[in-house]
């Protein structure tokens, strides 16, 4: 599970819940903390996440409305210090999925986050398994299977595959993939993504999945769900956007915006 924690401001927001969450889900998961609304849209565009956690002193629907008005469907949970029935109702009406007090136990909070992610992820998703046609991704064991045959992926290859599966339908550029893989660590050259995607393709093709990813040249990659449908169920146009002779190479992909912490106070 990848989450974005959004605080009211460095000065006013209590960082305890997001700090606790970051520690609680540190194994195999990524948490990005940003402060202030100015970087929220950029972060949502360039840092694919499963859920957004917004910390506010009092529930305020404006940030939720901004996210929804920009057509982001990411689930949202609000953590608040003070609330009334009316203020909670307002953020829920604006598009938030839940609103909880800051005093909530971290174990319960994490369970709520996982429940929301499961609920919005669609058919074929359990707490630990995602199934798309012939493809199965097991998050508990970090395994990818095609027709129950395990695909031997490296640690980073699995993370890319998991990212593509969980963000299916979304176009991911290389900067977003590198941000998800390396978080705050030093990132390698963007060409590394092309190499790993190429290797994943080769391994999946050995199992009959000819075009697991679609490449939008100059933009990025996305999962080709059609390719994983059972034999006889796929359309004839199951192919890349680019000519087949160019599939294993990669044109430069436009880098996404930088994701930074400590952005200006949204109250200004």
N, C-alpha and C positions, 0 to 999 in steps of 0.2 A: 504493500500500500504506500503510495506516494501522496504526501499532503503538503499544502501551502498554508502556513500560519501568517495571518495578517493582523497586525496590531494597530490600535488607534494612533499611537505615537510612542516614541522611545521614552518620553517623559511621563506619559500618563498610563500607558498600557502595562498591565501586570503580565510579565513574561512567564510566570510560573507554569500555567497549563501547557503552553506550547513547548517549554523547556522539558517538562516532564514527559510529554508525548514523544518528543524527539529522542529521549533516552529510552522510553518504553518500546519504541518500534525501530530502534537503531539497527537491529540485525536484519540485513537484507532490504531495508526500507530507507527512504530518503525524505527528509523534512527540510523545507526552505522557509526561513523566517524573513518577512519583509515588514517594514513599518511605514505607514502612510499609503493613501489610496493611489498616489501618482504612479507607482510601479506595479499596481495590481494587474492591469490589463496586459502590460508587457510580459509579466511573469506567467499569466495564464496562457498567453500565446506561445511562449517559448520554453516553458517548463511543464510538460504534460503531467498532470496530477489526477489522482482519483477523487480528492475531496479538498475543499477549502475550509479552513477554520478561521473565523473572524473574531478577534477579541475586542470587546467594546465596554466602556463604562456603563452605558445604558443601551438597550437595543435601538438601533437606528436603521431604518430601511434604505437609506440613500445609497450606501455602498452595494447592498444586494441588488437594488434597482439598476445601478450602473452596470453591474456584471450581467444581469439578465438582459438589459437593453442592448448590450453588445453581443448578445446571442451566445453566451457561454452557458452550456447546460451542466457544468460541473456542480455536484451537490455541495451545499453550504451548511455548515453548523456554526451557530453563534455562541460564544462564551461571554457572559456578561456579569458585571459586579452587582448591578442593581436593575430590577425589572418590575414591571407591572403586567397585569393580564393584557392590558391594551397595547403596551409596547411590544410584548412577545407576539401578540396577534398581528401587529403591523409588519414585523420582519418576516413572519411566516407567509403573510399575504403577498409580500414583495417577492417571494421565491425562495426563502431559506427553508431548509429541510428540518431543522431542529434548532432550539434555543435553550441553553442549559446554564445554570449558575456556575460561577467560578469555583465554588466550594465542592463541586462534584468530584468524587473520587476518580483518580486517573484510570483505574481499572475499568470502571463503568463508562467513563468517557471514551476510552479506546474501543470498548465493546459497542457503544453507540455508533462510533465512526465506521466500524467494520460492518455493522448492520445496515447503515445507510448505503455504503458502497455496494453491498450485496444486493440491496433492494433495487438500486438504479442500474445495475450492470446488465440486466436482461436475462433472457432465457439461456440456460446452459451454464450458469454460474453458481457455484457453491462457495462456501467459505474458503476452500482450498483448491478448487478445480474450475477451470474454464474450458468449455468444449465448443468448438466451431467445426461442425461437420466431422471430417476425419481427424482433425487436430484436437489434442488434449494437452492443456498446460496445467501441471500440478505445482502449485506454489509452495506447498509444504515440503516437497522433496526436490524442488527446482528441476523438474523433468518436463521435457516436451516429447510427446508421442504422436506418431501418425499411424493409424490403424493398429493401435496398441504396441507399436514397435518404437522403442525409445530412440530419439535422435541424439547422438553424442555431441553436445554443445559445450563450449568452454563457459567459464563464469560470465564473461562479458557478452558472449553470444546469447546465452540464456536471458540476460537482462534486456538485451535488445529485442529478442523475441517476445518476452513478457510485456515490454513497453508497447510493442506493435499490437499485440493481442488486446491488452487492456485499453488501448487508445484507438482501437479499430474504427475506421471511418474518418480518422483525423490524419492530415498530412504532417509528418514530422520532419523538420529540417535537421541538419547535422549538429548544429549548435544545441538544439533541444536534446538530442540523443546523448551528446557528450555531457551536458549538464546533468542528465539523469544518471549516467554511468559514474561520473567522477565527483559530482557535487562540488565541494570546496577544494578538492585536490587538484593538483596541476594537471591540465588536460593535454593529451597528445594532439598531434596534427589532425585536422578534420578528415584527411584521407583515411585515417584509421577506421572510421565508420564505414567507408566504402569497402574496405578490405573485409571487415567482419560481416557486413551484409552479403557480400559475395560468397563468403564461406558458408553462411547459413543457407543461402540459395542452393549451393552445390549439395549440401547434406540433405536438404528437403527434396531436391530433384531425384536423388537416388531412391527416394521413397514415393516417387510418382507425382510430386507436387512441382509442376513445371514453372509456375510464375507466382511464388508465394508473396512477393511484394510488387507493388506498382511504383514506378519511378516517374515522378513529375520533374522533368529535366529543368534544372535551375532552381528547383524549389525543395524537393525532398522525397521521402518514402512514405508509403502507407501499406497496411496489410491488405492483400487481395483475398478477401473472404471467399470469393467465388472459386478460387483454386482449391479450396479445402472441401468443397462439396463432394458427396459420394459420386462415383463414376456414373455417368449418364445423366447427372443433374446439372452439370455445368453448361453455360452458354458458350457458343462458338467464339464469342469475342473476348474470351478469357486470355488477355494478353497485355503486355506492358504498353505504356504510352509511347515508348521509343521503339525504333526498329530492333528486331531480335538480335541483329549483329552487334548492337551496342549495349546489350543488357548487362554485361559483366564489367563495363567500365562506368565511370561516373563523371559527369560534367560538374564544374564547381557549383555548389549549392549556396544560395544566399544565406549568410549568417544571421541569426536572430539577434535581438537586442540584448544587451547585458542585463543580468539580474543582480541587483545589488541590495544590500541590507541598509537600514538606517536612512530611508528616504525621508523627504520633508514631511512635517506634521500635517495631517489632513485637515486640522482645525484652522490652518492659516487661511 
